[in-house]
Amino acid sequence: MRVLSLLLVSIIFLPSFGLAGQYNEVLDIGDPMPEFGPLPATDGSNLSSVDLRQDVVVLVSLANHCPWVQGMDADLVKLVQDLKDQNVRMIGFSVNHRNDDRLPAMREHAKKYGYSFTYIYDESQELGRNLGATRTPEYFVFNKDRKLVYSGLLYNSPARINSEGIPQHIAGPVTEHYVMDAIQATLAGNPVKVAETRAHGCSVKYLQ
Amino acid sequence: MKRSLFLIIILMPFLHEVWAQKQKPVESLQEISLQEWGQLCENTLANITVVDLWATWCSTCLERFPKMVELSEQYREHGVQFVGVNLDDPNDRGSVELAQKFLTRVGANFPQYHITDNLMLSFEQLDLLGIPAVLFLDSSGQEIARLTGDNPNNQFSDEDIEEFLNKLLDLSVE
């Protein structure tokens, strides 16, 4: 009887509603991109999902304070640079309410790290909630039909700013570039080989 | 002289508290592999074990930690054992040292383990998307529930930990 009761209590207190994707409780591969906006960006503009015209759209959840975001910032900037001649739009977004993750701090962070992509802030946190984004950084790649084709890590060895203040990869040298591979496959009209990975980083701070 | 005596009398309760805090033993991080962690869970002696998964790079974990110290004290007499599992990068020794300093600073009063396996493997083996996360184990070391931030629309609070423990303890009394 006690075992049964324990089981019942456990079920009641299980926080998850079950996974939609392999590592995402809200969004699955093939699901449509959530509509958003207009949301303020660090460059003073406002961005809405209806403004996006590119063949591929990448949304990445970021948080200035997060050592994983800082550890991979240079690689994110390089990725955007490598994609400059392709019909791809990278959009960073932050939803945290900590002062160091809000718009004024985002402007400083974008300048410091040389962000050359749109970086938006969503005070309502709706964009993050609708994407099921729970970590920073976490990537979401959408095709021309705005269906999710990839979610998860930038590459297979995440990096964070270590105790000496320098980026340190936690699984050796990077050998697989998941986001770049997903973008190239999608632009070429091919299926994405690795569509879901376990994003690794800081937790997004959602209001309850 | 009178003024000094007055100050001592005023500060006495505070000094006593500081001294008492200093006397409390602080837990040291014990380094173990994932395999050893599994064995440790199987051999738990507590009716209920609460596992707090944390790291120094996780600001929410650090903010929650003092509450876990408080809860550990509060539920000890009910046979609830709190255990901390630190998930700092084992290849960054500076981080592990920082973790130990943090434990000392906050007066950690329950056993603390640092997993020495690769961090990505640890998240995979423990089936974690992110931390903080709190696992509840029964007396045979089996996980009966977990509280995580895996769903943006269903985050957990300190109160949820207490509420769940109270439910479990009510059942134990029955």
Interface residues (C-beta under 8 A of the other chain):
Chain A: R2 S5 L6 L7 V9 S10 I12 F13 L14 P15 S16 F17 Y23 E25 V26 H65 C66 P67 W68 Q125 G128 R129 G132 A133 T134 R135 P158 R160 N162 S163 E164 Q168 I170 A171 R198 A199 H200 G201 C202 S203 V204 K205 Y206 Q208
Chain B: W57 C58 S59 T60 D89 N91 D92 R93 G94 S95 E97 L98 N118 L119 M120 F123 E124 L129 G130 I131 P132 F136 D138 I144 A145 R146 L147 T148 G149 D150 N151 P152 N153 N154 Q155 F156 S157 D160 E163 F164 K167 L168 L171 E174
